[in-house]
Amino acid sequence: MAFSFTYGQVIRKPNPMVTINPLARGSNKTVGLQDRVDTLGKSAAWKKTIKDWVNQGMTFDMSRFPKVAMRKLGDLDIDEDIQRALDEKHCANKIANPTVFDPALLSVCYCILNSSGKFISIDTQHTVSTVAALIEAGLVPGHTDWREFEFPFHYIETDNLAFARKAFGIRNGKGQKRQSQYMQLRTSVYVVRIDKDLNDPEDVELEEKVATAEKHECFPIDENSTLSKHPGTFTNISTFKSLNVDEIEMACSWHNRYFHYENVHVSLFFIFREVCRQFKSAKLKITPKLQEELAALVQNLFGNLSQFQESVTAAHRQWTEKRYGYQANWDDDAYACALIQLYQHFGGKEKVAPSLTDQFDGLIEFFDEDIMSLAA
Amino acid sequence: MSYYLYLITSVGGRAGFGIAADYKERNKQYASHSGDIVKFSCIYQGQRSHAKALERTIKTQFADNIWTIDDWKTEWLVSDVKMTILKKYVDQLIQERHYKLSVLATEYDFTQGLIDTVESHGVVL
């Protein structure tokens, strides 16, 4: 039986991401705060909020505006009902770690000032504890008593401990806009590309991974980015990072050769991570013929990897129900196994790693009949 | 079993799109909601996975033309993008990307019942 499908060439069009990729270089642009004010002024969500303020008669209460001052660490207490217990390892291995410690990166101390004149810490106890202990250890030149050491305090005057408790929650997650995976990746890439700083091996490795993807016109972008309309873009950064450079090379070159007109679907990374690792263990090559026939299969049966993903997750649900009597959790390895099993089912003759055909044995029987009857 | 991607023109003239397993029933639902007969300017018939892949492509890569209200992305186009542009875009995608879809009917509404014959669109189903 000959392989059932032929890959249909798709005319390549210039991908705008090649020239507008934000990771390629910094924007070298700073904008005034007015730019952000204007952005908010145009936002529907912002307009609605302003309307709510007006309707509720709400105005900015200047008496609640925080103050910032240099104060002695000896003036500070830590309320154990508000802050967590001290995590000694966090102080020792994260903040004071000699390979990363830099006073310029220390946070200000967030606290309240009560009517007794006492500062109560509502956040940053690990930072101030670390600084005080470094002075105690004699490692801060010119300072021997941490109680007299002046540190920037950011505080509001209140006796309301409920406020302090809520403020701690907000500062530590609830209410905070966390940095996205993409923003963290961007920092690593910019440290290497713009700052030419190669001191952190993790930054260097991440930049190499991004460069490998970019070489094949695949581009990481932030979630909800307006760039997602362009082919080759992807948002699942954590899965991308889990591949090594060789696996990214294989995955992205395949995408760019056969599906250059599509966004990168996350299953691409799961598929090639697993296929590369299993083929390597079996000492097999992923031949150009196999690559093209896999592309032909995806194109003919599913249109793209997004639809492949939809079909394989549905099949996996049914497969686990039949095999175990309940719906087991999704397993990312199923992508590669299903693809290789479909390949053999439709007459693929290239050698494949046996581990990919043994695992999830019989999975492809649960693909829709519409799909399984599509052999040319 | 065939699946359908339809292009719709609203009573007010706005162009839109969607997918359905039963195009007649879907057209009837539009009529019910809008209080008038609504035309599917074009219905494409073919493989379900390809109809869905094409719909997703419109949503992502035609994003600048999607009518968005606050943050809600509808399945309608901004008013200055007319049906002729949408139809041309979809036809081009089908041809260039080898989606296994072909035109079943044009200017369809549910009062016509189910369409028996498939007009050839130069693409093999």
HADDOCK unambig.tbl for C-alpha pairs under 7 A between the chains (distance, minus, plus):
assign (segid A and resid 8 and name CA) (segid B and resid 98 and name CA) 6.75 0.50 0.50
assign (segid A and resid 10 and name CA) (segid B and resid 96 and name CA) 5.81 0.50 0.50
assign (segid A and resid 10 and name CA) (segid B and resid 97 and name CA) 5.82 0.50 0.50
assign (segid A and resid 11 and name CA) (segid B and resid 96 and name CA) 6.89 0.50 0.50
assign (segid A and resid 44 and name CA) (segid B and resid 70 and name CA) 6.14 0.50 0.50
assign (segid A and resid 228 and name CA) (segid B and resid 60 and name CA) 6.89 0.50 0.50
assign (segid A and resid 229 and name CA) (segid B and resid 60 and name CA) 5.02 0.50 0.50
assign (segid A and resid 229 and name CA) (segid B and resid 61 and name CA) 4.27 0.50 0.50
assign (segid A and resid 229 and name CA) (segid B and resid 63 and name CA) 6.21 0.50 0.50
assign (segid A and resid 230 and name CA) (segid B and resid 61 and name CA) 6.31 0.50 0.50
assign (segid A and resid 302 and name CA) (segid B and resid 49 and name CA) 5.05 0.50 0.50
assign (segid A and resid 302 and name CA) (segid B and resid 50 and name CA) 6.03 0.50 0.50
assign (segid A and resid 303 and name CA) (segid B and resid 49 and name CA) 6.42 0.50 0.50
assign (segid A and resid 303 and name CA) (segid B and resid 50 and name CA) 5.05 0.50 0.50
assign (segid A and resid 303 and name CA) (segid B and resid 53 and name CA) 5.95 0.50 0.50
assign (segid A and resid 303 and name CA) (segid B and resid 99 and name CA) 6.43 0.50 0.50
assign (segid A and resid 304 and name CA) (segid B and resid 53 and name CA) 6.51 0.50 0.50
assign (segid A and resid 307 and name CA) (segid B and resid 49 and name CA) 5.80 0.50 0.50
assign (segid A and resid 307 and name CA) (segid B and resid 53 and name CA) 6.25 0.50 0.50
assign (segid A and resid 370 and name CA) (segid B and resid 1 and name CA) 6.50 0.50 0.50
